[in-house]
């Protein structure tokens, strides 16, 4: 097992894009209207009310998933950006140190 940490900012950016894409897909989910249509397909059925409630609950879950994925995408993007900034600061500090020691 390796004990070092390697961060690939490009991979974080790709993961962020994927999460954002998933959020968009989840945002498009809308089952309540189809579930509401159960009533016209099965007049008098006892499941009509339950189907409508289930459809709205599923829509709500999809909305929550979309929001969570969007927040996750933002966090991944920020992590990559912050890693790059810190990495550049460390490189500059080492360059400074090397110049002082050599100088």
Order of alpha helices (4+ residues) and beta strands (2+ residues): alpha-alpha-alpha-alpha
